[in-house]
Every structure is written in structure tokens, then in C-alpha cells.
Amino acid sequence: MESGSGGNWLKRLTAESLFRQKKLLFHSWFRFILLLCLISVLCYIQSSSSRPWWENFPLHVHYQRLLNQTNQVHLPPAYRVHPKHRIKPTGIDETTKSTSVLPTVPPTGTQFHHAYPRNYHFNIDNPEVCKTKTPFLVLMVPVAPKNTAARDAIRKTWGKESLVQGEVVLTLFMLGLSGGANVEQLQQTLKQENLQHHDLIQSNFMDTYLNLTTKTMVIMDWLATRCPTAAYAMKVDSDMFLNVDNLVIMLQKPGIPKQNYLTGMLMWNRPVVRSKNSKWYVPEEMYPDPLYPTYTLGMGYIFSNDLPEKFVEVSKSIKPFNIEDAYIGVCMEKLGLSPTSPPNPSQFKAYNTKYNRCEFSKVITYILGSSQELVKYWTDLKKPEPPC
């Protein structure tokens, strides 16, 4: 009886063992087939995309964001947009209410002159400002003709600094033409403003968002023809906090190049935005490549003053599109050059969540929300007590 029971138990044990082995084998084959299916799907995705498949995984995206924060390397995901910048390119300039259209594309084989600055002339100019004193640094600020508040705020803050760290610094404002009503009255007001401050430069292109590339190239033309003796220049937006002391200290460092030098917040592997609802939309007929070359974010970038003339000349053969900072990156690529990371990339900040006196004393750039913020922060920063 006991012997028979032991035999049955052994048979049951053997049967259960065989069942487990078959089950394990089945699961192993099932997992193997699933893995093959997954590899096939990833291979298909990779073959239909220019980006590696692993860039879409959450862990990789998190890593890239961490890398961006530490090294100022800016890869996709999408641009971070300040609320005041959330607009659509409707074709109507919200300041002037004038119509602005995307540039048309000339026939293949012709030169593209839409952004070529010498198609335009200056209505208001100050060609003598670089002759009385040779500036070390020229700050060129593109601003809308009607935005007197931004110009006055800059004149009260970082724009009033004419001697910084022993170097001559010059601040000028670049304007286009305003559309809409009362244009002649606005022009007279601008001429009176220039007579008072001697810091306005106005060219005869329409001052619209879609003409920012033209505006930037006119800045380059002015630097090349009116101020070639300056050592460095900076294109800096009118909504920026700029710590000029830290900027000059950076440019005085022994290793900073004096030629072919472009620096700022580097943007690389940036995809061209194809969504028509985006402010940064660029159609394929204007720029066919899926990625921009490495460029410096347009909020504020610094360059040696030998580059403006080179940009002007090379722009003859580069099809214009409406993303001005990326266009400068294309000019650099066409010249066989590339932007350089600044000595301390953390000094170039985009948006700040709140004002911190110690933080603002260390940076070079910050994008602000209003001219009132600029005056308020600057006044606080210039208090006699140490910031940190």
C-alpha cells in the first residue's frame, strides 16, 4: 500500500515537472517572439524617422532635459514659450495692424535678396557715433517703432552704461517702418527722439515679426559699414535683462577669439517647425532641411565684429526664412564656421520664474516680462549692499 502510494506520488511529481518545463519553454518562446515583434516595430519606426527611436522614451527625454539644464545644450522637445509670445503668424502685425506676408521664393538658380540688407536705406542714422570713440562693444537692440517704453527702460538701465570695466560700450536701437494710421506723426516723434538721444537707426523695411531676418541683416550691414572698428557686437532683444559688466568681463578673457566668434545660448539639433499654428512655422519651400544647423538663441548673441560683413555677403546666396537666429546659424554654416559655447553657459538664461538679486548679479541675460520689470530689477541690483 505504501509502495503503491509512493509510486503514484513519483508519477505525479514527474508529470508536474514535465508540465512546468513545457510551460517555461512556452513562456520563453512567447517572450522571444514578442521581442522579435518589438525589434521589428522599432526598426520600422527608425526607417521612417530621422531621429533615433530611443529619443522618444520618457527616460531618454528626462536625461536630455537634465543635460540641457547643466550644459545649456538644447535639443527637442519643443520650445518653451513665454505667455506673451503665444501668437500665431496671422499675417497682421499686432502693433501696426499692417499686413506682412511670408517672402516669396524666387526661381531656382537666382540669388535671394529678400534679406539682403543693401536693398534698403536708412531713414534715420547716426553714422558718427563710432567715429568719436571706438567702441569695444556695440549693443544693437531691434525694437518696434512704437515701443518707446522699452527704449526708455533700456536707457535708464543697462543701455546707459557707456564705460564698463574700462571699455567703451555703445547701445543703439534698430527700427523699421510702422504701418497703420498716423505714420507721419510717428516719424516726426522718432526724429525728435533721435535728436535727444542720438541712438536710433531706422531702415525702410516694414517692422513686422516676419521681417526679423531682414531687420537682423540690416543690423549687420550697419555694423559693417558704419562701425567696422568695434571689437565685438551683440544683437540683444528689447525685452532682455542684460548684465553688461559680466558680458564685458567675459569678452576680456584671454582665450576669447577676436575673429569668427559667435556665442550665446547654443541651440543644436533643432527641428524646423512645420505646424502652421506655430509662431516658428517655416514652410519647406523656404527651408527644406528637417533640422537647423547649430545656432545661438536670438534673445541675445555676441559676435566678433569681423562677422557682420561676412554675413551680409553670404546672405546673397542664402534663401531667406523668418527665423532670424537660425538664419544666422545658416550663414555661419555657409561660411564654414560654427558658434562657440560661452566660457560659462549658465550665464545665458532664458526665462526666470522670479527675481533673485544674487542670481541676477551672476548672469549675462534673462528674458523679462515687461519694461517695468527691467527698471525694478535693475534699480534693486544697483543698490550699494552686496547682492549675495
C-alpha positions in Angstrom: 0.0 0.0 0.0 2.7 2.4 0.9 4.8 1.3 -2.0 1.9 1.9 -4.4 1.3 5.4 -2.9 5.0 6.3 -3.3 4.9 5.2 -7.0 1.8 7.3 -7.7 3.5 10.3 -5.9 6.6 9.9 -8.1 4.5 9.7 -11.2 2.6 12.9 -10.2 5.9 14.7 -9.4 7.4 13.7 -12.8 4.2 14.8 -14.6 4.2 18.1 -12.8 7.9 18.6 -13.5 7.4 18.0 -17.2 4.4 20.4 -17.2 6.5 23.1 -15.6 9.3 22.6 -18.1 6.8 22.8 -21.0 5.2 25.9 -19.5 8.6 27.5 -19.0 9.6 26.6 -22.6 6.3 28.1 -23.9 6.8 31.3 -22.0 10.4 31.6 -23.2 9.3 31.2 -26.8 6.4 33.6 -26.3 8.8 36.3 -24.9 11.3 35.7 -27.7 8.5 36.2 -30.3 7.4 39.4 -28.5 10.9 40.7 -28.5 11.2 40.0 -32.2 8.0 41.9 -32.8 9.2 44.8 -30.8 12.5 44.9 -32.6 10.6 44.8 -36.0 8.4 47.7 -34.9 11.4 49.8 -33.7 13.3 49.1 -37.0 10.2 50.2 -38.9 10.0 53.4 -36.8 13.7 54.1 -37.3 13.5 53.6 -41.0 10.7 56.2 -41.3 12.2 58.8 -39.0 15.4 60.8 -39.0 15.6 60.6 -35.2 16.8 57.5 -33.2 13.9 55.6 -31.7 15.3 55.8 -28.1 14.8 59.6 -28.1 11.1 59.1 -27.7 11.4 57.2 -24.5 10.5 59.1 -21.3 13.8 58.2 -19.6 15.8 59.5 -22.5 13.7 62.7 -22.7 14.3 63.2 -18.9 18.0 62.7 -19.3 18.2 65.2 -22.2 16.3 67.8 -20.2 18.8 67.3 -17.3 21.6 67.6 -19.8 20.1 70.8 -21.2 19.9 72.3 -17.7 23.5 71.6 -16.8 25.3 72.1 -20.2 22.9 74.5 -21.9 22.6 72.0 -24.8 19.1 72.5 -26.2 17.6 69.5 -28.0 14.0 68.8 -28.7 11.4 68.6 -27.0 9.6 71.8 -28.2 10.4 75.4 -27.4 9.3 76.7 -24.0 7.1 79.7 -24.9 6.5 82.7 -22.6 2.8 83.5 -22.4 3.3 86.9 -24.0 4.9 85.2 -27.0 2.0 82.8 -27.7 0.8 84.3 -31.0 0.1 82.9 -34.5 1.6 84.3 -37.7 -1.7 85.6 -39.0 0.0 88.0 -41.4 -1.1 91.1 -39.5 1.3 92.9 -37.3 -0.4 93.3 -33.9 1.4 96.6 -33.2 1.0 98.4 -36.5 -2.0 96.4 -37.9 -0.2 96.3 -41.2 -0.1 93.3 -43.5 3.0 91.2 -43.6 3.4 88.1 -45.8 6.0 85.3 -45.9 8.6 86.1 -48.6 8.0 84.5 -51.9 10.6 82.1 -53.3 12.4 83.2 -56.4 13.0 80.7 -59.3 15.8 78.1 -58.9 19.3 79.4 -59.8 18.7 83.1 -58.8 20.2 84.9 -55.9 17.8 85.6 -53.0 17.8 89.3 -51.9 14.8 89.5 -49.6 17.0 89.6 -46.5 20.0 91.2 -48.3 20.3 94.5 -46.4 21.7 96.6 -49.1 18.3 96.6 -50.9 17.3 99.1 -48.1 18.4 102.5 -47.0 18.4 104.3 -43.7 15.8 106.9 -42.9 17.3 107.8 -39.5 21.0 107.2 -38.9 23.9 108.0 -36.6 27.0 107.2 -38.6 29.2 109.4 -36.4 28.8 107.6 -33.1 31.6 105.1 -33.8 34.0 107.9 -35.0 34.2 110.0 -31.9 35.0 106.9 -29.7 36.0 103.5 -30.9 33.7 101.1 -29.0 34.8 97.8 -27.6 31.3 96.5 -27.7 28.2 97.7 -29.6 24.8 96.6 -28.3 22.2 96.5 -31.2 18.6 96.3 -30.0 15.9 95.6 -32.5 12.7 97.3 -31.3 9.3 98.2 -32.8 9.0 101.9 -33.7 6.1 102.5 -31.3 7.8 100.8 -28.4 9.1 103.9 -26.7 8.6 102.3 -23.3 11.2 99.6 -24.0 13.8 102.1 -25.3 13.3 104.4 -22.3 13.7 101.5 -19.9 16.9 100.3 -21.5 18.2 103.9 -21.5 17.6 104.0 -17.7 19.3 100.7 -17.1 21.9 98.7 -19.0 21.8 101.0 -22.0 23.1 104.0 -20.1 26.4 102.2 -19.4 28.9 103.8 -21.7 32.1 102.8 -19.9 32.1 99.3 -18.5 35.2 97.6 -17.0 37.3 100.3 -18.6 35.8 99.6 -22.1 33.6 101.8 -24.3 30.1 100.4 -24.8 27.6 101.8 -27.2 23.8 101.0 -27.3 21.7 101.6 -30.4 18.2 100.8 -31.4 17.2 99.3 -34.8 13.8 100.1 -36.2 11.8 99.5 -39.4 8.8 101.3 -40.7 5.5 101.4 -39.0 2.2 100.8 -40.8 -1.3 101.9 -40.0 -2.6 105.3 -39.2 -0.6 108.4 -38.1 2.6 107.2 -39.7 3.9 110.7 -40.5 3.3 111.8 -36.9 5.2 108.8 -35.6 8.1 109.5 -37.9 8.3 113.1 -36.6 8.2 111.7 -33.0 11.0 109.3 -33.8 13.2 112.1 -35.3 12.7 114.2 -32.2 13.6 111.2 -30.0 16.8 110.7 -32.0 17.7 114.3 -31.7 17.5 113.9 -28.0 19.3 110.6 -27.6 21.3 110.0 -30.8 20.7 106.3 -30.6 18.1 105.4 -33.3 18.7 103.7 -36.6 15.8 103.2 -38.9 15.7 101.4 -42.2 12.9 101.3 -44.8 11.6 97.8 -44.4 8.2 97.1 -42.7 8.8 96.4 -39.0 6.9 93.1 -38.6 7.7 89.8 -36.9 8.1 88.1 -40.3 10.7 90.6 -41.2 13.0 89.9 -38.3 15.6 88.3 -40.5 15.7 91.4 -42.7 16.0 93.6 -39.5 18.9 91.5 -38.3 20.7 91.7 -41.6 20.3 95.5 -41.7 21.9 95.5 -38.2 24.8 93.5 -39.7 25.1 95.9 -42.6 25.2 99.0 -40.3 27.9 97.4 -38.2 29.9 96.5 -41.3 29.6 100.0 -42.9 29.3 102.4 -40.0 31.2 100.8 -37.1 33.9 98.4 -38.5 36.4 99.4 -35.9 34.4 97.9 -32.9 35.8 94.8 -31.4 32.5 93.0 -30.6 28.8 93.5 -31.1 25.7 91.9 -29.6 22.2 91.6 -31.0 20.0 91.8 -27.9 16.2 91.8 -27.8 14.4 94.7 -26.2 12.7 92.6 -23.5 16.0 91.4 -22.1 17.8 92.0 -18.8 21.5 92.4 -19.7 24.3 92.4 -17.2 26.8 94.4 -19.2 29.6 94.1 -16.6 29.5 90.3 -16.8 29.4 90.4 -20.5 32.5 92.7 -20.8 34.3 90.6 -18.3 33.6 87.5 -20.4 34.9 89.2 -23.6 38.0 90.4 -21.8 39.1 86.8 -21.0 42.4 85.9 -22.7 41.0 82.9 -24.7 38.1 84.7 -26.3 38.6 84.8 -30.1 38.8 88.2 -31.9 37.6 86.8 -35.2 34.9 84.4 -36.5 33.4 84.3 -33.0 29.7 83.8 -32.3 28.4 82.8 -28.9 25.4 82.8 -26.7 22.9 80.1 -25.7 23.6 77.3 -28.2 20.7 75.6 -29.9 21.6 72.4 -31.8 19.6 69.6 -33.5 16.6 71.9 -33.5 13.8 70.6 -35.8 12.2 73.0 -38.2 8.6 73.7 -37.1 6.1 72.7 -39.8 2.9 73.3 -37.8 1.1 76.3 -39.4 -0.3 77.2 -35.9 3.2 77.8 -34.5 4.9 81.2 -34.3 8.0 79.5 -35.6 6.4 77.9 -38.6 8.6 77.7 -41.6 7.3 76.0 -44.9 9.5 73.5 -46.7 9.8 75.8 -49.7 11.6 78.4 -47.6 13.8 75.9 -45.7 13.7 72.3 -46.8 16.0 70.6 -44.3 14.4 69.0 -41.3 16.9 70.4 -38.8 18.6 73.8 -38.4 22.4 74.0 -38.1 23.7 74.9 -34.7 22.8 78.5 -33.9 22.6 80.9 -30.9 19.2 81.8 -29.4 18.0 85.2 -30.7 17.3 86.7 -27.3 21.0 87.8 -27.3 24.1 86.6 -29.1 27.6 88.1 -29.2 29.9 88.1 -32.2 33.3 89.5 -33.2 32.8 92.5 -35.4 34.5 90.9 -38.4 31.5 88.7 -39.0 28.8 91.3 -40.0 30.4 92.0 -43.3 30.8 88.3 -44.0 27.1 87.7 -43.1 26.0 90.4 -45.5 27.9 89.0 -48.4 27.0 85.3 -47.8 23.3 86.3 -47.4 23.3 86.9 -51.2 23.2 83.2 -51.8 21.1 82.0 -48.9 17.3 81.7 -49.3 15.7 83.9 -46.5 13.3 82.5 -44.0 11.6 84.1 -41.0 13.6 82.6 -38.0 16.4 85.2 -37.7 18.6 83.4 -35.2 18.5 80.2 -37.2 19.2 82.2 -40.4 22.4 83.5 -38.8 23.3 79.8 -38.0 22.8 79.0 -41.7 25.1 81.9 -42.6 27.7 80.6 -40.2 27.4 77.1 -41.7 27.7 78.5 -45.3 30.9 80.4 -44.1 32.3 77.1 -42.8 32.1 78.3 -39.2 30.2 77.3 -36.2 29.1 79.0 -32.9 31.2 78.6 -29.8 29.9 77.8 -26.4 30.5 80.7 -23.9 33.0 80.2 -21.2 30.2 79.8 -18.6 27.0 78.7 -20.4 25.0 79.1 -17.2 25.3 82.9 -17.6 22.9 82.8 -20.5 19.4 82.3 -19.1 16.1 82.4 -20.9 13.0 82.8 -18.7 13.2 83.3 -14.9 10.4 82.2 -12.5 11.1 85.0 -10.1 13.7 87.7 -9.3 16.7 86.8 -7.2 19.2 89.5 -6.6 22.1 87.1 -6.2 21.2 85.2 -9.3 20.8 88.3 -11.5 24.2 89.5 -10.3 25.9 86.4 -11.9 24.1 86.0 -15.2 24.5 87.9 -18.6 21.0 87.5 -20.0 17.4 86.9 -18.8 14.2 87.4 -20.7 11.8 89.6 -18.8 8.0 90.1 -19.0 7.9 93.9 -19.2 9.9 97.1 -19.2 8.7 97.8 -15.7 10.4 94.6 -14.5 13.6 95.7 -16.1 13.7 99.1 -14.3 12.6 97.5 -11.0 15.2 94.7 -11.1 18.0 96.9 -12.3 17.3 99.5 -9.5 17.4 96.8 -6.9 20.6 95.2 -8.3 22.4 98.5 -8.2 21.9 99.1 -4.5 25.2 99.6 -2.6 24.9 96.4 -0.5 26.4 93.2 -1.9 23.9 91.1 -3.9 24.9 87.8 -2.3 
